[in-house]
Amino acid sequence: MTDTVIAPTTGLVQERRLVTDLPGPRSQELSARRAAAVSAGGSSMLPVYITAAGGGVLVDVDGNSLIDLGAGIAVVSVGNAAPRVVEQVREQVANFTHTCFMITPYEGYVAVCEALNRLTPGRHEKRSALFNSGAEAVENAVKVARAATGRTSIVAFDHAYHGRTNLTMALTAKSMPYKHSFGPFASDVYRAPMSYPFRDGLTGPEAAAQAISIIDKQVGGSETAAVIIEPIQGEGGFIVPAPGFLPALLDWCTDNGVVFIADEIQTGFARTGAMFACEHEGVVPDLVTTAKGIAGGLPLAGLTGRADLIDSVHPGGLGGTYGGNPVACAAGLGAIATIEELGLVDRAGQLGTILLDRLRAMASRHPVIGDVRGRGAMVAIEFVWPGTTEPAADVCAAVARAAHAAGVVILTCGTYGNVIRLLPPLVIPLDLLHEGLDILDEAIGAVTA
Ligand SMILES: Cc1ncc(COP(=O)(O)O)c(C=O)c1O
C-alpha cells in the first residue's frame, strides 16, 4: 500500500534508533530523581524520558528514537506536536490563557461544541459541554441522565473502563489497579454482561438478550437512568461486541426511556476508521462522551447529545474552573481540522487493514495468539495457552517487555492482562508501522520459542 499521508512531524527523523539499552543512563538518573519526588502510585510502563515526539516516533533524553504504537493511549492520533495544533495553541496562548467559561466566555469553546455537534452520530438537535478529562465527561453524562430522567440507576458492563474518579471507579469493572483499596464507591451502579465473542461464543442479539434480561431483573427498565457502554471496550481488552449487540441495547433503552450513553473516549475521533465507533453499527446514542483524540494531547473532554437531555439541567449545574480552557479548545480545533484535512478517518481504515492482515498472519504462526480483533487503528491480540482460552498474561508481559527493549512502544490491556493493543498515531509512516510489527512478531517468536 502506498503511503498517502505525509506524516506532519516536528522535523524528527522517522526512524527507530537505539543508541543505548533502554532505559538509558539519563533516563535512569531521572527515574532516581522521580523515586524521591513522585508518588509511587503513578507508575510508568516504560520509564524512558521523552524530549521530543512527532509522526510515529518518540525521542528520549539519551537520543534513542522509539516507534510509537500507543499514541499516548489513543490521544495523539493527529501526531505529537501536530503543526495545526501547535500553530493554534501558540496563537491562543499569546492572546489569553484563561478567563473561565463560566465567568466570561470565548469563541473557541463555542466552536468546539459546534464541531462536536456536527461530527457525533445523528442529525438531531444537539448540545455539548466541555471538561478536562474523560472521567469528568462521564461523570457529567451521568448527571445529565439522572437530571433528565429523574431516575438514579446506572448500568455499566463487564470489562468496562470509564475512569478513576469515585463515580467512574464504580462504573469501571477491574479491581486491580483501578479500584483496589479505594472504596466505598458511588451507589446505584449495576453491571451487565458484555458481548465478548471470543469468550462467550454468542451472537450479538443473544448476548444482548442475556444482558437485557439481567438489567430487567436486577435493576428494572423504569428505574434505569442510563446504560453506559464503550462501543469497543478499551482498557478491558479491545473487545468488539458481536454485530447486533449495540443496536439491540439501544432499542431496549429507547423502549424504556433509558438514556444510552456511548463512551467514545478511546474510540472517538477517527481512531476506528469512522469518526465515532458507533457509526460502524448505525447506532445513534443519546449522549456521547469524548476526550483523548479530541485535542492532540491537550486536556479536553466533551459531552455531546440530545438537546432536550442536556438542556434539562438547571443553569450552573454543569461546569468547572478549567473545563473547555481556551488553549485546549484551540488545540481541539487544530486537531479536528487536521483529522478532516488529512483524511484521517480513511487513513485509520487503511492502517486497520495492514494491522489486521499482519496480526492474522502472526496468529497463524504463533498458536499463543487466541484472537485478533479491532477496527481501524484500534486492534489487539489476545494471548492464551495454545488450544485453550486460558489467558496467558505472562507471555503477554514478556512480549511487551521484549518489544520495549527493541524500541517499540506497545501497550497491554485486558481484564486478564493478556492483550497487546496497537493504537498508532494515525500519521505514522507505513514503513515504521511495518517495522514495529516485525519486532512484535520477532518478540512473540522469541518469548514462545
Ligand atoms: C473509554 C474510556 N472512558 C473513560 C476514560 C477516562 O479518561 P481520562 O483518563 O481522561 O479520565 C478512558 C481512559 O482511558 C477510557 O478509555
The ligand as a MOL file (V3000), in Angstrom:
LIG
                    3D

  0  0  0     0  0            999 V3000
M  V30 BEGIN CTAB
M  V30 COUNTS 16 16 0 0 0
M  V30 BEGIN ATOM
M  V30 1 C -13.4020 4.5010 27.4110 0
M  V30 2 C -12.7730 5.4170 28.4070 0
M  V30 3 N -13.5460 6.1410 29.2150 0
M  V30 4 C -13.0330 6.9940 30.1140 0
M  V30 5 C -11.6710 7.1230 30.2690 0
M  V30 6 C -11.1150 8.0690 31.2900 0
M  V30 7 O -10.4940 9.1220 30.6550 0
M  V30 8 P -9.4490 10.0520 31.4730 0
M  V30 9 O -8.2630 9.2010 31.7480 0
M  V30 10 O -9.1730 11.1940 30.5320 0
M  V30 11 O -10.1620 10.4820 32.7080 0
M  V30 12 C -10.8240 6.3600 29.4610 0
M  V30 13 C -9.3590 6.4440 29.6090 0
M  V30 14 O -8.6160 5.5520 29.2730 0
M  V30 15 C -11.3810 5.4810 28.5080 0
M  V30 16 O -10.6110 4.7280 27.7140 0
M  V30 END ATOM
M  V30 BEGIN BOND
M  V30 1 1 1 2
M  V30 2 1 2 3
M  V30 3 2 2 15
M  V30 4 2 3 4
M  V30 5 1 4 5
M  V30 6 1 5 6
M  V30 7 2 5 12
M  V30 8 1 6 7
M  V30 9 1 7 8
M  V30 10 2 8 9
M  V30 11 1 8 10
M  V30 12 1 8 11
M  V30 13 1 12 13
M  V30 14 1 12 15
M  V30 15 2 13 14
M  V30 16 1 15 16
M  V30 END BOND
M  V30 END CTAB
M  END
